Amino acid sequence: MKKSVLAIAILVSLFTNNLMAQNKRVPASEGRAEYIEVEKNVRLHVTDLGNGKPIVLVHGWPLSDAMYEYQYQYLVQKGFRVIGITLRGFGKSDKPFGAYNYDVYADDIKVVLDQLGIKNATLGGFSMGGAISLHYVARHNAAHVSKLALFGAAAPVWTKRADFAIGFTKDQVNELIDLSRTNRPQLLENFGKIFAASETSVSAGMGNWLGGINLEASPYATTQSLIALRDTDLRPELSKITIPVAIFHGVKDKICDFALATEMQKGLKNSTIIRFENSGHGLFIEEMGKFNIELEKFAK
């Protein structure tokens, strides 16, 4: 009798364990965090896709890491791990009151890369994000990165100085700042008109998509970043950067004149300009195929 009861108990246990094993959920996620806290109460949104050599991408003003949708799609297929960081105040990242400048942005990037344990990455930045990426490499001695890619970068200086004749005047940027405070949709519409090489070289659908991303930004961060763009001069930092640099720039850029690419190359010891003959500021869309291939080649 005891043997029969024991046998039944064993059979019940085996059946139960087998049933539980069948119903146990296997995680579909690789466990990567979508949000990373960079300081108390400030989390940044991070897109972290793929496996392989890392490429870290920083967006421009007033976009978010969502702008790199078609770079993510391409580079993951090519065997890269692609990490897009949305700066505080933009997109899905937190939007705290406080300082918004290149130091803050660069330090936030450092915290993200520290936490992710990234090594030997290619760091790429678009427009203001290019200036911030350049500043990051100089400020943090190229921590975590071995190459730098600048896409239509608003660097080394975005506004004219007595000794720098390229870019918007400070008065023109002050008008943009005033418009940011009083009619942000108009500001974005104005920039949309000069974003591409021509008003038709970016499709209406793509333009609407980018416009939606722009509107996710904090109005306060939008304004404060314009102030940073107006006031920051990165020329003294160029000589500190010794890692390889690829300067992607649209020949027809109306927001960051192609002459800025030439100025950056003069100051960056180990740099190459990659010309986008048919692009304005939106080179990552206007010549998407070439952009993706050139970034892949540089990052390999």
Secondary structure, 3 states (H helix, E strand, C coil): CHHHHHHHHHHHHHHHHHHHHHHCCCCCCCCCCCEEEEECCEEEEEEEECCCEEEEEECCCCCCHHHHHHHHHHHHHCCEEEEEECCCCCCCCCCCCCCCCHHHHHHHHHHHHHHHCCCCEEEEEECHHHHHHHHHHHHCCCCCEEEEEEECCCCCECECECCECCCECHHHHHHHHHHHHHCHHHHHHHHHHHCCCCCCCCCHHHHHHHHHHHHCCCHHHHHHHHHHHHHCECHHHHHHCCCCEEEEEECCCCCCCHHHHHHHHHHCCCEEEEEECCCCCCHHHHCHHHHHHHHHHHHC
